[in-house]
């Protein structure tokens, strides 16, 4: 059994996973409507910058609630143990000091496409939303990269979290 999940939670995935995906889609709608509304009165580039800043702050807030010495292994454990791996249909690749999530479902991207967003809007909104994970990684001094996304048309998102490589002066 996955640590952190009860037998009942594991047995009822077919019930709670769609409910969580639906809740995430609601947040995607909020984000889309805020972006479009603010873009009517401000330059879209400025709206994107301010949204990135706000969502990165959210990531820092998440980081403050994590355990001490939070690293790639804890990121992986959290993703799996709280059920996010099921919600995003994720595979995981774990190595020492390195973790990769390979998500094949994204309720945010699904919603934006359902709402008729252009491919450019989907990519932009996805990248803005990822500021939360970037902020969380930044808070912990980790590197977070996103070399592929569903928003870009890839078959899965590749979110990579690694210990920051020290680049010191010799």
Beta strands, then each sheet from edge to edge (+ up, - down):
strand 1: 90-95
strand 2: 98-103
strand 3: 142-148
strand 4: 157-163
sheet 1: 1+ 2- 4+ 3-
end
